[in-house]
């Protein structure tokens, strides 16, 4: 059976099935008409033609620039090329990223209890394995509770 024959067979044997299979959702005919009219308008066709011309011009310009660059580099004297190529470009080393995943990040209540348990109420942040950024933010947000001392080994002191 071909596709059309199957359709005829479905309609003759089970008309309700044919309706459920081939039912389409309702379309807004005004919107469809507007879309079709816009696609067939001369302005839209001109826009498509302009777009195709711009793509073609871009491709031609890319080829032209590649040829001009090749001619330019071919015209450089060998002595100058040797000077330019002798020094390899120095790449700067990227900074090592510190694995902050293992650092402790206490909240305000935890930081209060940690500092309250210490005799001098002072914490060496880096030495104890805490994240300094987190504790600095807490200390700056609560200057009446904490005194933050910045530096290579930052400290925080509980003021109460």
C-alpha distance (Angstrom), angle and dihedral (degrees) to the residues before:
residue distance angle dihedral
X1 . . .
X2 3.75 . .
X3 3.81 124.4 .
X4 3.79 95.1 -95.1
X5 3.80 92.0 45.9
X6 3.81 90.4 53.0
X7 3.80 90.0 51.6
X8 3.82 91.4 51.3
X9 3.81 90.4 47.0
X10 3.84 91.6 51.6
X11 3.81 92.1 48.6
X12 3.82 92.9 49.7
X13 3.82 97.3 43.0
X14 3.81 102.5 35.2
X15 3.81 115.4 9.1
X16 3.81 93.1 175.4
X17 3.81 89.8 56.9
X18 3.81 91.4 51.9
X19 3.78 90.7 53.6
X20 3.81 92.8 50.5
X21 3.80 93.1 47.7
X22 3.79 98.3 46.4
X23 3.80 100.5 37.0
X24 3.79 110.4 125.2
X25 3.78 124.6 -157.5
X26 3.80 114.2 -103.2
X27 3.78 114.6 -89.6
X28 3.76 127.4 -154.1
X29 3.79 98.9 -117.5
X30 3.81 92.3 -163.8
X31 3.82 91.2 57.9
X32 3.81 92.4 45.4
X33 3.79 90.9 49.6
X34 3.80 90.9 49.2
X35 3.81 91.4 50.0
X36 3.80 93.2 48.6
X37 3.80 91.8 46.8
X38 3.81 90.9 49.4
X39 3.82 91.6 49.4
X40 3.80 90.9 51.8
X41 3.80 95.6 44.5
X42 3.81 118.9 113.6
X43 3.80 91.3 -127.1
X44 3.82 92.0 58.1
X45 3.81 91.8 46.1
X46 3.81 89.7 50.3
X47 3.80 89.6 49.9
X48 3.81 90.6 52.5
X49 3.81 90.7 48.4
X50 3.81 91.2 49.3
X51 3.79 90.0 49.7
X52 3.82 91.3 51.8
X53 3.82 90.8 47.8
X54 3.81 91.3 50.0
X55 3.82 91.8 50.9
X56 3.81 90.4 49.6
X57 3.82 91.4 48.4
X58 3.80 90.4 49.8
X59 3.80 91.5 52.1
X60 3.81 91.3 48.5
X61 3.82 91.7 48.1
X62 3.80 91.3 50.7
X63 3.82 91.0 52.2
X64 3.82 91.2 46.4
X65 3.82 92.6 50.7
X66 3.80 92.0 48.6
X67 3.82 90.4 51.7
X68 3.82 92.2 46.4
X69 3.80 91.1 49.4
X70 3.81 91.1 50.2
X71 3.82 91.1 50.0
X72 3.82 91.0 47.4
X73 3.80 93.9 51.7
X74 3.80 90.5 44.7
X75 3.82 89.6 56.1
X76 3.83 94.8 55.7
X77 3.83 111.1 107.4
X78 3.83 114.4 -110.5
X79 3.83 92.6 -120.6
X80 3.80 90.9 56.9
X81 3.81 91.2 45.6
X82 3.80 89.1 53.8
X83 3.80 91.0 52.7
X84 3.77 92.4 47.8
X85 3.80 95.3 46.1
X86 3.82 97.5 41.7
X87 3.79 94.8 74.5
X88 3.75 111.3 63.9
X89 3.74 114.9 -145.9
X90 3.76 110.3 -94.4
X91 3.73 111.8 -126.3
X92 3.72 117.8 -155.2
X93 3.74 117.1 -129.0
X94 3.72 114.7 -112.3
X95 3.76 116.2 -120.1
X96 3.72 116.2 -101.8
X97 3.76 111.4 -108.1
X98 3.75 111.8 -129.7
X99 3.76 112.6 -132.6
X100 3.79 99.9 -119.7
X101 3.79 91.1 175.5
X102 3.80 93.2 94.1
X103 3.81 96.0 47.1
X104 3.79 118.2 105.9
X105 3.80 116.7 -114.9
X106 3.80 109.3 -167.4
X107 3.78 123.2 -170.4
X108 3.81 122.3 -130.6
X109 3.80 96.6 -85.3
X110 3.81 93.0 46.0
X111 3.81 91.5 49.3
X112 3.81 90.5 50.9
X113 3.81 91.8 51.2
X114 3.84 92.6 45.7
X115 3.80 92.3 51.5
X116 3.82 93.4 41.0
X117 3.82 90.2 56.8
X118 3.81 92.4 56.4
X119 3.80 119.7 87.6
X120 3.81 95.2 -133.8
X121 3.85 92.9 33.1
X122 3.83 89.4 -129.5
X123 3.79 128.5 123.6
X124 3.81 127.0 -159.9
X125 3.79 95.7 -143.8
X126 3.81 101.8 -160.7
X127 3.80 94.5 34.8
X128 3.81 91.9 55.5
X129 3.81 94.4 45.9
X130 3.80 100.1 -107.7
X131 3.80 126.2 140.4
X132 3.81 106.8 -105.5
X133 3.81 95.7 -155.9
X134 3.79 92.6 57.4
X135 3.80 93.9 48.0
X136 3.83 92.6 43.6
X137 3.81 90.1 55.2
X138 3.81 90.8 49.4
X139 3.81 91.6 47.6
X140 3.81 94.2 47.9
X141 3.79 91.3 47.6
X142 3.83 90.6 51.5
X143 3.83 107.7 36.4
X144 3.81 90.5 157.9
X145 3.84 89.2 62.7
X146 3.81 105.3 34.6
X147 3.80 140.7 36.5
X148 3.81 111.6 -153.5
X149 3.82 119.5 -156.8
X150 3.80 111.8 -164.5
X151 3.78 126.2 -155.4
X152 3.80 139.1 97.1
X153 3.83 89.1 -50.3
X154 3.80 103.1 32.5
X155 3.78 120.3 -159.5
X156 3.77 135.0 -164.0
X157 3.81 125.1 -156.6
X158 3.79 126.3 -159.4
X159 3.82 107.9 -132.0
X160 3.83 98.8 -160.3
